[in-house]
Amino acid sequence: MANMGLDETLGNYGIRIIKTKVGDRYVMESMGEIGANLGGEQSGHIIFKDYNTTGDGLITALQIIKIMIEKKKTLSELSKILFKFPQYIQNIKVLKKVPWSQFLKS
């Protein structure tokens, strides 16, 4: 569910993006399958596998501060590499749930 701007930015740096079901459990499971040590969700849960197996705001904040110190840049300067694409999310009520199998051709 990440903004497409994140996909584009990470791709420009050669970073592979894997999409999973929503939830730390699924993100962590996928990270284990591919040997990744960083994962996250649009909700802001970031998993640094070297330190924890679930999203942790304090660890995320400390890692960002570490990068700011190493790069000698403010957070606003670092964030300039990311262009967020406009997006709109809306929940739509479904009156009748039809199984997907009815739409698949035999």
Secondary structure, DSSP 8 states (H G I E B T S, - for coil): ---HHHHHHHHHTT-------SSHHHHHHHHHHHT-SEEE-TTS-EEETTT-SS--HHHHHHHHHHHHHHHT--HHHHHTT-------------SS---GGGTS--
